[in-house]
Amino acid sequence: MSRHDVAVVGIGQTKFRSKRRDVNIPEMIYEAVKAALDDAQLEPKDIDAILIGNI
Protein backbone atom coordinates (compact mmCIF):
# COMPACT_ATOMS: atom_id res chain seq x y z
CA MET A 1 0.00 0.00 0.00
CA SER A 2 1.46 3.35 -1.00
CA ARG A 3 1.30 6.47 1.16
CA HIS A 4 -0.61 9.50 -0.11
CA ASP A 5 -0.51 12.95 1.41
CA VAL A 6 -3.96 14.37 2.06
CA ALA A 7 -4.94 17.92 2.97
CA VAL A 8 -8.04 20.02 3.43
CA VAL A 9 -7.10 23.16 1.52
CA GLY A 10 -10.40 25.02 1.34
CA ILE A 11 -13.92 24.97 2.67
CA GLY A 12 -17.18 26.24 1.27
CA GLN A 13 -20.72 26.37 2.55
CA THR A 14 -23.99 27.41 0.99
CA LYS A 15 -26.12 30.15 2.49
CA PHE A 16 -27.75 28.56 5.51
CA ARG A 17 -31.54 28.67 5.44
CA SER A 18 -34.16 26.09 6.28
CA LYS A 19 -35.41 26.13 2.68
CA ARG A 20 -33.64 27.32 -0.46
CA ARG A 21 -36.28 27.85 -3.11
CA ASP A 22 -33.98 30.28 -4.95
CA VAL A 23 -31.66 27.49 -6.18
CA ASN A 24 -31.72 23.82 -7.12
CA ILE A 25 -29.30 21.14 -5.84
CA PRO A 26 -26.67 21.52 -8.62
CA GLU A 27 -26.67 25.29 -8.05
CA MET A 28 -26.17 24.77 -4.31
CA ILE A 29 -23.25 22.43 -5.00
CA TYR A 30 -21.73 25.02 -7.33
CA GLU A 31 -22.13 27.68 -4.62
CA ALA A 32 -20.25 25.57 -2.05
CA VAL A 33 -17.55 24.37 -4.47
CA LYS A 34 -16.89 27.90 -5.73
CA ALA A 35 -16.57 29.13 -2.14
CA ALA A 36 -14.11 26.31 -1.33
CA LEU A 37 -12.01 27.00 -4.43
CA ASP A 38 -11.95 30.72 -3.65
CA ASP A 39 -10.98 29.95 -0.04
CA ALA A 40 -8.11 27.72 -1.20
CA GLN A 41 -7.14 30.06 -4.04
CA LEU A 42 -7.18 27.09 -6.41
CA GLU A 43 -8.82 26.10 -9.69
CA PRO A 44 -10.78 22.91 -10.43
CA LYS A 45 -7.77 21.42 -12.28
CA ASP A 46 -5.79 21.55 -9.00
CA ILE A 47 -8.21 19.25 -7.12
CA ASP A 48 -7.94 15.45 -7.03
CA ALA A 49 -11.04 14.72 -4.92
CA ILE A 50 -13.82 16.42 -3.00
CA LEU A 51 -15.99 15.52 -0.03
CA ILE A 52 -19.56 16.76 0.15
CA GLY A 53 -21.59 16.63 3.34
CA ASN A 54 -25.21 17.33 4.06
CA ILE A 55 -26.82 18.24 7.35
PDB file of N, CA, C and O in Angstrom:
ATOM      1  N   MET A   1       0.844  -1.175   0.000  1.00  0.00           N
ATOM      2  CA  MET A   1       0.000   0.000   0.000  1.00  0.00           C
ATOM      3  C   MET A   1       0.891   1.240   0.000  1.00  0.00           C
ATOM      4  O   MET A   1       1.781   1.368   0.840  1.00  0.00           O
ATOM      5  N   SER A   2       0.656   2.133  -0.922  1.00  0.00           N
ATOM      6  CA  SER A   2       1.463   3.352  -0.996  1.00  0.00           C
ATOM      7  C   SER A   2       0.877   4.432  -0.096  1.00  0.00           C
ATOM      8  O   SER A   2      -0.309   4.408   0.232  1.00  0.00           O
ATOM      9  N   ARG A   3       1.709   5.362   0.290  1.00  0.00           N
ATOM     10  CA  ARG A   3       1.297   6.465   1.165  1.00  0.00           C
ATOM     11  C   ARG A   3       0.955   7.675   0.306  1.00  0.00           C
ATOM     12  O   ARG A   3       1.702   8.035  -0.604  1.00  0.00           O
ATOM     13  N   HIS A   4      -0.184   8.300   0.604  1.00  0.00           N
ATOM     14  CA  HIS A   4      -0.611   9.500  -0.106  1.00  0.00           C
ATOM     15  C   HIS A   4      -0.806  10.626   0.895  1.00  0.00           C
ATOM     16  O   HIS A   4      -1.423  10.438   1.944  1.00  0.00           O
ATOM     17  N   ASP A   5      -0.282  11.783   0.566  1.00  0.00           N
ATOM     18  CA  ASP A   5      -0.514  12.948   1.407  1.00  0.00           C
ATOM     19  C   ASP A   5      -1.907  13.495   1.118  1.00  0.00           C
ATOM     20  O   ASP A   5      -2.326  13.584  -0.036  1.00  0.00           O
ATOM     21  N   VAL A   6      -2.605  13.854   2.167  1.00  0.00           N
ATOM     22  CA  VAL A   6      -3.964  14.370   2.056  1.00  0.00           C
ATOM     23  C   VAL A   6      -4.047  15.671   2.828  1.00  0.00           C
ATOM     24  O   VAL A   6      -3.456  15.803   3.900  1.00  0.00           O
ATOM     25  N   ALA A   7      -4.786  16.640   2.282  1.00  0.00           N
ATOM     26  CA  ALA A   7      -4.936  17.922   2.971  1.00  0.00           C
ATOM     27  C   ALA A   7      -6.291  18.528   2.657  1.00  0.00           C
ATOM     28  O   ALA A   7      -6.801  18.404   1.544  1.00  0.00           O
ATOM     29  N   VAL A   8      -6.862  19.181   3.649  1.00  0.00           N
ATOM     30  CA  VAL A   8      -8.039  20.017   3.426  1.00  0.00           C
ATOM     31  C   VAL A   8      -7.489  21.402   3.136  1.00  0.00           C
ATOM     32  O   VAL A   8      -6.870  22.022   4.001  1.00  0.00           O
ATOM     33  N   VAL A   9      -7.711  21.888   1.925  1.00  0.00           N
ATOM     34  CA  VAL A   9      -7.101  23.156   1.519  1.00  0.00           C
ATOM     35  C   VAL A   9      -8.101  24.293   1.386  1.00  0.00           C
ATOM     36  O   VAL A   9      -7.708  25.451   1.239  1.00  0.00           O
ATOM     37  N   GLY A  10      -9.381  23.978   1.437  1.00  0.00           N
ATOM     38  CA  GLY A  10     -10.399  25.021   1.336  1.00  0.00           C
ATOM     39  C   GLY A  10     -11.740  24.482   1.776  1.00  0.00           C
ATOM     40  O   GLY A  10     -12.013  23.286   1.670  1.00  0.00           O
ATOM     41  N   ILE A  11     -12.569  25.372   2.267  1.00  0.00           N
ATOM     42  CA  ILE A  11     -13.916  24.972   2.666  1.00  0.00           C
ATOM     43  C   ILE A  11     -14.931  25.913   2.045  1.00  0.00           C
ATOM     44  O   ILE A  11     -14.632  27.078   1.783  1.00  0.00           O
ATOM     45  N   GLY A  12     -16.109  25.414   1.817  1.00  0.00           N
ATOM     46  CA  GLY A  12     -17.182  26.235   1.274  1.00  0.00           C
ATOM     47  C   GLY A  12     -18.514  25.763   1.814  1.00  0.00           C
ATOM     48  O   GLY A  12     -18.720  24.570   2.040  1.00  0.00           O
ATOM     49  N   GLN A  13     -19.404  26.697   2.017  1.00  0.00           N
ATOM     50  CA  GLN A  13     -20.721  26.373   2.546  1.00  0.00           C
ATOM     51  C   GLN A  13     -21.758  27.219   1.824  1.00  0.00           C
ATOM     52  O   GLN A  13     -21.505  28.375   1.487  1.00  0.00           O
ATOM     53  N   THR A  14     -22.912  26.640   1.593  1.00  0.00           N
ATOM     54  CA  THR A  14     -23.995  27.408   0.988  1.00  0.00           C
ATOM     55  C   THR A  14     -24.592  28.344   2.028  1.00  0.00           C
ATOM     56  O   THR A  14     -24.335  28.203   3.223  1.00  0.00           O
ATOM     57  N   LYS A  15     -25.380  29.287   1.572  1.00  0.00           N
ATOM     58  CA  LYS A  15     -26.117  30.146   2.493  1.00  0.00           C
ATOM     59  C   LYS A  15     -27.023  29.254   3.327  1.00  0.00           C
ATOM     60  O   LYS A  15     -27.742  28.412   2.789  1.00  0.00           O
ATOM     61  N   PHE A  16     -26.990  29.439   4.633  1.00  0.00           N
ATOM     62  CA  PHE A  16     -27.754  28.564   5.512  1.00  0.00           C
ATOM     63  C   PHE A  16     -29.159  29.116   5.727  1.00  0.00           C
ATOM     64  O   PHE A  16     -29.347  30.180   6.318  1.00  0.00           O
ATOM     65  N   ARG A  17     -30.119  28.378   5.240  1.00  0.00           N
ATOM     66  CA  ARG A  17     -31.542  28.675   5.441  1.00  0.00           C
ATOM     67  C   ARG A  17     -32.269  27.341   5.537  1.00  0.00           C
ATOM     68  O   ARG A  17     -31.781  26.325   5.042  1.00  0.00           O
ATOM     69  N   SER A  18     -33.419  27.345   6.164  1.00  0.00           N
ATOM     70  CA  SER A  18     -34.157  26.085   6.284  1.00  0.00           C
ATOM     71  C   SER A  18     -34.651  25.590   4.929  1.00  0.00           C
ATOM     72  O   SER A  18     -34.727  24.382   4.703  1.00  0.00           O
ATOM     73  N   LYS A  19     -34.986  26.504   4.031  1.00  0.00           N
ATOM     74  CA  LYS A  19     -35.406  26.125   2.676  1.00  0.00           C
ATOM     75  C   LYS A  19     -34.765  27.073   1.682  1.00  0.00           C
ATOM     76  O   LYS A  19     -34.719  28.284   1.902  1.00  0.00           O
ATOM     77  N   ARG A  20     -34.273  26.518   0.592  1.00  0.00           N
ATOM     78  CA  ARG A  20     -33.640  27.321  -0.459  1.00  0.00           C
ATOM     79  C   ARG A  20     -34.428  27.167  -1.745  1.00  0.00           C
ATOM     80  O   ARG A  20     -34.068  26.358  -2.600  1.00  0.00           O
ATOM     81  N   ARG A  21     -35.473  27.917  -1.888  1.00  0.00           N
ATOM     82  CA  ARG A  21     -36.282  27.850  -3.108  1.00  0.00           C
ATOM     83  C   ARG A  21     -35.663  28.654  -4.249  1.00  0.00           C
ATOM     84  O   ARG A  21     -36.116  28.573  -5.391  1.00  0.00           O
ATOM     85  N   ASP A  22     -34.618  29.434  -3.931  1.00  0.00           N
ATOM     86  CA  ASP A  22     -33.980  30.277  -4.949  1.00  0.00           C
ATOM     87  C   ASP A  22     -33.001  29.512  -5.832  1.00  0.00           C
ATOM     88  O   ASP A  22     -32.592  30.014  -6.879  1.00  0.00           O
ATOM     89  N   VAL A  23     -32.619  28.291  -5.418  1.00  0.00           N
ATOM     90  CA  VAL A  23     -31.655  27.493  -6.184  1.00  0.00           C
ATOM     91  C   VAL A  23     -32.044  26.019  -6.151  1.00  0.00           C
ATOM     92  O   VAL A  23     -32.781  25.574  -5.271  1.00  0.00           O
ATOM     93  N   ASN A  24     -31.529  25.265  -7.137  1.00  0.00           N
ATOM     94  CA  ASN A  24     -31.720  23.815  -7.116  1.00  0.00           C
ATOM     95  C   ASN A  24     -30.446  23.161  -6.569  1.00  0.00           C
ATOM     96  O   ASN A  24     -29.475  23.855  -6.266  1.00  0.00           O
ATOM     97  N   ILE A  25     -30.445  21.846  -6.443  1.00  0.00           N
ATOM     98  CA  ILE A  25     -29.304  21.140  -5.840  1.00  0.00           C
ATOM     99  C   ILE A  25     -27.991  21.379  -6.592  1.00  0.00           C
ATOM    100  O   ILE A  25     -26.994  21.701  -5.946  1.00  0.00           O
ATOM    101  N   PRO A  26     -27.938  21.238  -7.927  1.00  0.00           N
ATOM    102  CA  PRO A  26     -26.668  21.519  -8.615  1.00  0.00           C
ATOM    103  C   PRO A  26     -26.169  22.949  -8.387  1.00  0.00           C
ATOM    104  O   PRO A  26     -24.963  23.173  -8.289  1.00  0.00           O
ATOM    105  N   GLU A  27     -27.076  23.903  -8.304  1.00  0.00           N
ATOM    106  CA  GLU A  27     -26.665  25.290  -8.046  1.00  0.00           C
ATOM    107  C   GLU A  27     -26.114  25.446  -6.630  1.00  0.00           C
ATOM    108  O   GLU A  27     -25.179  26.215  -6.405  1.00  0.00           O
ATOM    109  N   MET A  28     -26.693  24.718  -5.681  1.00  0.00           N
ATOM    110  CA  MET A  28     -26.169  24.766  -4.311  1.00  0.00           C
ATOM    111  C   MET A  28     -24.774  24.152  -4.244  1.00  0.00           C
ATOM    112  O   MET A  28     -23.896  24.667  -3.551  1.00  0.00           O
ATOM    113  N   ILE A  29     -24.573  23.050  -4.967  1.00  0.00           N
ATOM    114  CA  ILE A  29     -23.248  22.427  -5.002  1.00  0.00           C
ATOM    115  C   ILE A  29     -22.236  23.392  -5.608  1.00  0.00           C
ATOM    116  O   ILE A  29     -21.132  23.549  -5.086  1.00  0.00           O
ATOM    117  N   TYR A  30     -22.611  24.035  -6.703  1.00  0.00           N
ATOM    118  CA  TYR A  30     -21.726  25.019  -7.334  1.00  0.00           C
ATOM    119  C   TYR A  30     -21.368  26.128  -6.344  1.00  0.00           C
ATOM    120  O   TYR A  30     -20.209  26.536  -6.258  1.00  0.00           O
ATOM    121  N   GLU A  31     -22.355  26.613  -5.603  1.00  0.00           N
ATOM    122  CA  GLU A  31     -22.130  27.680  -4.620  1.00  0.00           C
ATOM    123  C   GLU A  31     -21.075  27.265  -3.586  1.00  0.00           C
ATOM    124  O   GLU A  31     -20.171  28.040  -3.275  1.00  0.00           O
ATOM    125  N   ALA A  32     -21.193  26.049  -3.060  1.00  0.00           N
ATOM    126  CA  ALA A  32     -20.248  25.570  -2.052  1.00  0.00           C
ATOM    127  C   ALA A  32     -18.871  25.291  -2.649  1.00  0.00           C
ATOM    128  O   ALA A  32     -17.853  25.629  -2.046  1.00  0.00           O
ATOM    129  N   VAL A  33     -18.835  24.677  -3.827  1.00  0.00           N
ATOM    130  CA  VAL A  33     -17.553  24.368  -4.473  1.00  0.00           C
ATOM    131  C   VAL A  33     -16.812  25.647  -4.840  1.00  0.00           C
ATOM    132  O   VAL A  33     -15.603  25.746  -4.633  1.00  0.00           O
ATOM    133  N   LYS A  34     -17.524  26.618  -5.380  1.00  0.00           N
ATOM    134  CA  LYS A  34     -16.892  27.898  -5.730  1.00  0.00           C
ATOM    135  C   LYS A  34     -16.316  28.562  -4.487  1.00  0.00           C
ATOM    136  O   LYS A  34     -15.208  29.096  -4.528  1.00  0.00           O
ATOM    137  N   ALA A  35     -17.057  28.535  -3.387  1.00  0.00           N
ATOM    138  CA  ALA A  35     -16.566  29.126  -2.137  1.00  0.00           C
ATOM    139  C   ALA A  35     -15.306  28.404  -1.648  1.00  0.00           C
ATOM    140  O   ALA A  35     -14.368  29.047  -1.178  1.00  0.00           O
ATOM    141  N   ALA A  36     -15.284  27.079  -1.757  1.00  0.00           N
ATOM    142  CA  ALA A  36     -14.111  26.311  -1.329  1.00  0.00           C
ATOM    143  C   ALA A  36     -12.904  26.599  -2.215  1.00  0.00           C
ATOM    144  O   ALA A  36     -11.790  26.749  -1.712  1.00  0.00           O
ATOM    145  N   LEU A  37     -13.113  26.678  -3.518  1.00  0.00           N
ATOM    146  CA  LEU A  37     -12.010  26.997  -4.430  1.00  0.00           C
ATOM    147  C   LEU A  37     -11.483  28.407  -4.182  1.00  0.00           C
ATOM    148  O   LEU A  37     -10.273  28.630  -4.194  1.00  0.00           O
ATOM    149  N   ASP A  38     -12.379  29.350  -3.960  1.00  0.00           N
ATOM    150  CA  ASP A  38     -11.952  30.718  -3.651  1.00  0.00           C
ATOM    151  C   ASP A  38     -11.170  30.752  -2.343  1.00  0.00           C
ATOM    152  O   ASP A  38     -10.151  31.435  -2.242  1.00  0.00           O
ATOM    153  N   ASP A  39     -11.650  30.010  -1.338  1.00  0.00           N
ATOM    154  CA  ASP A  39     -10.980  29.952  -0.040  1.00  0.00           C
ATOM    155  C   ASP A  39      -9.567  29.391  -0.176  1.00  0.00           C
ATOM    156  O   ASP A  39      -8.635  29.879   0.463  1.00  0.00           O
ATOM    157  N   ALA A  40      -9.415  28.372  -1.004  1.00  0.00           N
ATOM    158  CA  ALA A  40      -8.111  27.724  -1.196  1.00  0.00           C
ATOM    159  C   ALA A  40      -7.240  28.424  -2.230  1.00  0.00           C
ATOM    160  O   ALA A  40      -6.059  28.109  -2.373  1.00  0.00           O
ATOM    161  N   GLN A  41      -7.825  29.369  -2.946  1.00  0.00           N
ATOM    162  CA  GLN A  41      -7.139  30.063  -4.037  1.00  0.00           C
ATOM    163  C   GLN A  41      -6.614  29.058  -5.067  1.00  0.00           C
ATOM    164  O   GLN A  41      -5.467  29.124  -5.509  1.00  0.00           O
ATOM    165  N   LEU A  42      -7.511  28.119  -5.431  1.00  0.00           N
ATOM    166  CA  LEU A  42      -7.179  27.088  -6.409  1.00  0.00           C
ATOM    167  C   LEU A  42      -8.208  27.079  -7.529  1.00  0.00           C
ATOM    168  O   LEU A  42      -9.234  27.756  -7.459  1.00  0.00           O
ATOM    169  N   GLU A  43      -7.912  26.296  -8.569  1.00  0.00           N
ATOM    170  CA  GLU A  43      -8.821  26.103  -9.691  1.00  0.00           C
ATOM    171  C   GLU A  43      -9.230  24.630  -9.723  1.00  0.00           C
ATOM    172  O   GLU A  43      -8.543  23.790  -9.142  1.00  0.00           O
ATOM    173  N   PRO A  44     -10.336  24.307 -10.392  1.00  0.00           N
ATOM    174  CA  PRO A  44     -10.777  22.908 -10.432  1.00  0.00           C
ATOM    175  C   PRO A  44      -9.686  21.931 -10.874  1.00  0.00           C
ATOM    176  O   PRO A  44      -9.641  20.806 -10.375  1.00  0.00           O
ATOM    177  N   LYS A  45      -8.821  22.325 -11.785  1.00  0.00           N
ATOM    178  CA  LYS A  45      -7.765  21.419 -12.276  1.00  0.00           C
ATOM    179  C   LYS A  45      -6.766  21.040 -11.180  1.00  0.00           C
ATOM    180  O   LYS A  45      -6.037  20.060 -11.325  1.00  0.00           O
ATOM    181  N   ASP A  46      -6.727  21.807 -10.087  1.00  0.00           N
ATOM    182  CA  ASP A  46      -5.793  21.546  -9.000  1.00  0.00           C
ATOM    183  C   ASP A  46      -6.310  20.513  -7.993  1.00  0.00           C
ATOM    184  O   ASP A  46      -5.565  20.090  -7.109  1.00  0.00           O
ATOM    185  N   ILE A  47      -7.558  20.109  -8.114  1.00  0.00           N
ATOM    186  CA  ILE A  47      -8.207  19.253  -7.117  1.00  0.00           C
ATOM    187  C   ILE A  47      -8.267  17.806  -7.600  1.00  0.00           C
ATOM    188  O   ILE A  47      -8.655  17.534  -8.736  1.00  0.00           O
ATOM    189  N   ASP A  48      -7.876  16.882  -6.721  1.00  0.00           N
ATOM    190  CA  ASP A  48      -7.942  15.451  -7.033  1.00  0.00           C
ATOM    191  C   ASP A  48      -9.257  14.827  -6.573  1.00  0.00           C
ATOM    192  O   ASP A  48      -9.766  13.915  -7.224  1.00  0.00           O
ATOM    193  N   ALA A  49      -9.809  15.306  -5.462  1.00  0.00           N
ATOM    194  CA  ALA A  49     -11.037  14.720  -4.922  1.00  0.00           C
ATOM    195  C   ALA A  49     -11.748  15.749  -4.051  1.00  0.00           C
ATOM    196  O   ALA A  49     -11.137  16.694  -3.552  1.00  0.00           O
ATOM    197  N   ILE A  50     -13.042  15.544  -3.881  1.00  0.00           N
ATOM    198  CA  ILE A  50     -13.817  16.421  -3.001  1.00  0.00           C
ATOM    199  C   ILE A  50     -14.663  15.569  -2.066  1.00  0.00           C
ATOM    200  O   ILE A  50     -14.920  14.396  -2.335  1.00  0.00           O
ATOM    201  N   LEU A  51     -15.086  16.170  -0.977  1.00  0.00           N
ATOM    202  CA  LEU A  51     -15.990  15.524  -0.035  1.00  0.00           C
ATOM    203  C   LEU A  51     -17.161  16.466   0.169  1.00  0.00           C
ATOM    204  O   LEU A  51     -16.975  17.639   0.493  1.00  0.00           O
ATOM    205  N   ILE A  52     -18.361  15.954  -0.021  1.00  0.00           N
ATOM    206  CA  ILE A  52     -19.564  16.761   0.148  1.00  0.00           C
ATOM    207  C   ILE A  52     -20.359  16.190   1.305  1.00  0.00           C
ATOM    208  O   ILE A  52     -20.601  14.985   1.366  1.00  0.00           O
ATOM    209  N   GLY A  53     -20.765  17.048   2.218  1.00  0.00           N
ATOM    210  CA  GLY A  53     -21.589  16.630   3.344  1.00  0.00           C
ATOM    211  C   GLY A  53     -22.922  17.343   3.329  1.00  0.00           C
ATOM    212  O   GLY A  53     -23.072  18.396   2.710  1.00  0.00           O
ATOM    213  N   ASN A  54     -23.874  16.767   4.008  1.00  0.00           N
ATOM    214  CA  ASN A  54     -25.213  17.333   4.062  1.00  0.00           C
ATOM    215  C   ASN A  54     -25.743  17.197   5.480  1.00  0.00           C
ATOM    216  O   ASN A  54     -25.684  16.124   6.080  1.00  0.00           O
ATOM    217  N   ILE A  55     -26.254  18.281   5.997  1.00  0.00           N
ATOM    218  CA  ILE A  55     -26.819  18.239   7.354  1.00  0.00           C
ATOM    219  C   ILE A  55     -28.321  18.368   7.254  1.00  0.00           C
ATOM    220  O   ILE A  55     -29.011  18.358   8.273  1.00  0.00           O
TER     221      ILE A  55
END
